[in-house]
């Protein structure tokens, strides 16, 4: 059984994907009275049409997460137009801090997947507040950035996006870093197919994710697909190479933060962090990205309750 805390746009559509893929039974939790129960009814009624027989329970009681193998946290506010980064940080820090006490109490053996933004800071907060080991706490960010990167490459080349392999590391925001040297199309290095100027343009479009969000007030389908893919990797022990926000223990010279890095995702959560050789410019960008996350972490309260 898994739980999704936050039955808003991203949480409810993630539940639909997980149900449709037959990955696990789901407990959907939301503080808004009746919202999770309503979503659960709606999702259950879709089951026979999508040939899914997973069970879904909607509740406002956080204690119902008891027994979860994985807890996905989408509770919080998205960044609305006019909302500063600091306001978003303060608001979601309060929500996530409170929730982590409950997660540690009711599902002490679970893995935690953070989605609430800013996801790198929230992942580190969840790691500290839950008291869980590093492998059990990770955030969804890099896999979504990678989906976006792959989609821009696929559209540019007019080739199937499925055949594109790539990784995006760093902060899940304007300082993300698509790893061009590790990007391939069915094994063919991207640089054999596109010139540097076109690649630079693709990298820039991947980074300017605000523009997607501002068109519709927050994205849903791509994040929900990324959440379902990560859930499947954990619940089915797929040992998938992907990127996620994780707490490094010295890899890439980083510690005491959470940041997007290449990992192997499996039944224990983060099975290992892959330490790939990076060129000097990419390493500098990663260090810069880490500094930005670190300064945001320094601005929030990490003290235990
Ligand atoms: P939403 O506003 O539709 O849903 C959030 C839900 O959380 C609401 O239903 C609210 O009632 C609930 N909630 C708030 N406090 C709660 C608590 N203490 N316990 C249980 N439920 C609680 O927002 P949306 O669009 O679903 O986004 C959710 C979060 O995910 C935002 O922070 C957003 O920025 C983030 N996000 C992160 C992405 C990523 O790549 N990491 C991608 C997309 C969204």
Boltz pocket constraint, residues with backbone or C-beta under 6 A from the ligand:
constraints:
  - pocket:
      binder: B
      contacts: [[A, 5], [A, 6], [A, 7], [A, 8], [A, 9], [A, 10], [A, 11], [A, 29], [A, 30], [A, 31], [A, 32], [A, 35], [A, 73], [A, 74], [A, 75], [A, 76], [A, 77], [A, 78], [A, 79], [A, 92], [A, 95], [A, 99], [A, 114], [A, 115], [A, 116], [A, 117], [A, 118], [A, 119], [A, 140], [A, 141], [A, 144], [A, 172], [A, 217], [A, 218], [A, 219], [A, 220], [A, 223]]
      max_distance: 6.0
